[in-house]
Amino acid sequence: MNQTGILIFVSVILLIFVAFDTYFLIKWKKLVAIRQWKKLYFQIPLIISIIMLLLFIYVTYGRVLNDEKNSSVNIAFMITSIWYLPKIIIVPIMFFWDTIKGFYRLLRNLFTKKSVKSEIPIVKSRRKFVQNVTWSFAGIPFIAAFKGILHTAYDFKVHRIDLPLIKLSPELDGLKIIQISDLHFGSFYSREPLLDALFTINNLHPDLIFITGDFVNFNPKEMDFGFDIMEKLKAKHGIYACLGNHDHYMSKPDHQYLLSFFDDSPVRLLNNENTVLNINGKNINIAGVDNYGSRQTFGDFDKALAGLNNTDPTLLLCHDPTNWDRFLRGKSDVDVTFSGHTHGGQLGFDLLGKHYSPVTWAYKQYAGLYHDSDQYLYVNRGLGMSGPPIRLGVNPEITLFTLKTPDFVT
């Protein structure tokens, strides 16, 4: 996706936000009129809406067209997100309720005789109570968005996973692997959260570190902001990475600039290639594939896995989890596929022991561990964010895997 495509996409999003904002203001203006409040109660939100529109245009320019990392752009993005995102929930509910009321009025007018005044008088106090409750509930998404942007978005959670691998030698039992994904350096308002992540990861003393793609949003200049921090990660047997779809949303020269960061870096990029590590006298295969998915076909799985001894455990870095079903599950000798891409949806909630997120509509495997027989897929929820700078019910993730030899393996 080039800059023109990105601008078209963002413009469509902006039009949707403006439409939702307009509908919300119409409803608010009606309430102000019914309550006979001063016009100022409507004029102030109207002025704020205009300011937010201009601010969103500034954010679009700063994130897509401007080459320099600008903290003011990220702050403006947070502010506009708090203003617009709650209305994605509020406005459809309002519209649905208005549709029901309109349908009810239509039926009442059709089937009620005008000569018979049998209508139950509407008690004003009851209507006022309903309006108060409705608008009070409308405030909840704003509170949630505020919390999701300013707190949860950078509240890293460490997930600890034991992985029993049938091919794992006892000499490799207890091997510790850290996975992080979807760093999206441009989504951080400052370097402090990245430094917190660095401190957390290094204190876990991993043997290996995997980074599964999406280092940037759209601009390779974002690498200047945080890649040096990633280079300070410490792992006994190395740091390995693959690319994601966002790492290709740019021109070829810009992509080459992004790739240049891996030259002479402790972070080794496995771009459709593999390596064999000998640890404690036993081999373990590490492979990485370029992105395949999101209308991209840069990945070459045959090339990435070529020449590997299938009697040794094979760990694959693959950004897009849909490839597990497409190329790997039951079709390859890959033991564990480490993916990201979905961000766990960034929005979700737990209810009766189950987790719900809109991302489940798009992805069969969207967060956490999945397995089929002796093959595993892990979908990391990501460190950074794509799109709105918000996480609600889905914390950014650092995953610590401990490889285990199954008890029945001798």
Buried (B, 14 or more C-beta within 10 A) or exposed (E): BEBEEBBEEBEEBBEBBBEBBEBBBEBBBEBBEEEEEEEEEBEEBBEBBEEBBEBBBBBBEBBBEBEEBBEEBBBBBBBBBBBBBBBBBBBEEBEEEEEEEEEEEEEEEEEEEEEEEEEEEEEEEEEEEEBEEBEEEBEEBBEBBBBBBBEBBBEBEBBEBEBBBEBBBEEBBEBBBBBBBBBBBBBBBEBEBBEEBBEBBBEBEBBBBBBBBBBBBBBBBBBBBBBEBBBEBBBEBBBBBBBBBBBBBBEEEBBEBBBEBBEEBBBBBBBBBBBBBEBEEBBBBBBBBBBBBBEBEBBBBEBBBEEBEEEBBBBBBBBBBBBBBEBBBEEBBBBBBBBBBBBBBBBBEEEEEEBBBEBBEEBEBBBBBBEEEEBBBBBBBBBBBBBBBBBBBBBBBBBBBBBBBEEEBE
